[in-house]
Amino acid sequence: MHSRIAIRVAAAVGATAAILIPQASAAQAAQVESATAVAAVTTAPYAASPAPTCIKKTPGKTGGTPNGAKVTLTNTCGSAKRLKVVWTHARDSDCFTLNNGATKVRSSPVALPFSHYDKTVTC
């Protein structure tokens, strides 16, 4: 006999996953639900670390856009780094790889004064 158990993945996400457990008794199903509830409560949200200091971050402007609408990143770390640009009041960038010695420019997806460069974090 199979028991179907709905497990809340994370309260912050609000998602639900259904897991099929072969030959699970009602007692075993209750144990799984209990353990999952504890895990959901004790799991903290992922906090990204700040980019290392060997990543040079230079906020600036593009053409006629206000200062802070873009950031230029340069990697002097000696190895490639996975990074993400965080914007105030705008969607953060996707994670990207910045190779050693490389420079990349990222621009805010939202016009100022609503959005500006906040920080760069590791992925």
Secondary structure, DSSP 8 states (H G I E B T S, - for coil): -EEEEEEEEETTTTEEEEEEEET--HHHHHHHHHHHHHHHHH-------B--TTEEEEEE--TTS-TTSEEEEEE-SSS-EEEEEEEETS-----EEE-TT-EEEEE-SS-TTS-EEEEEEE-
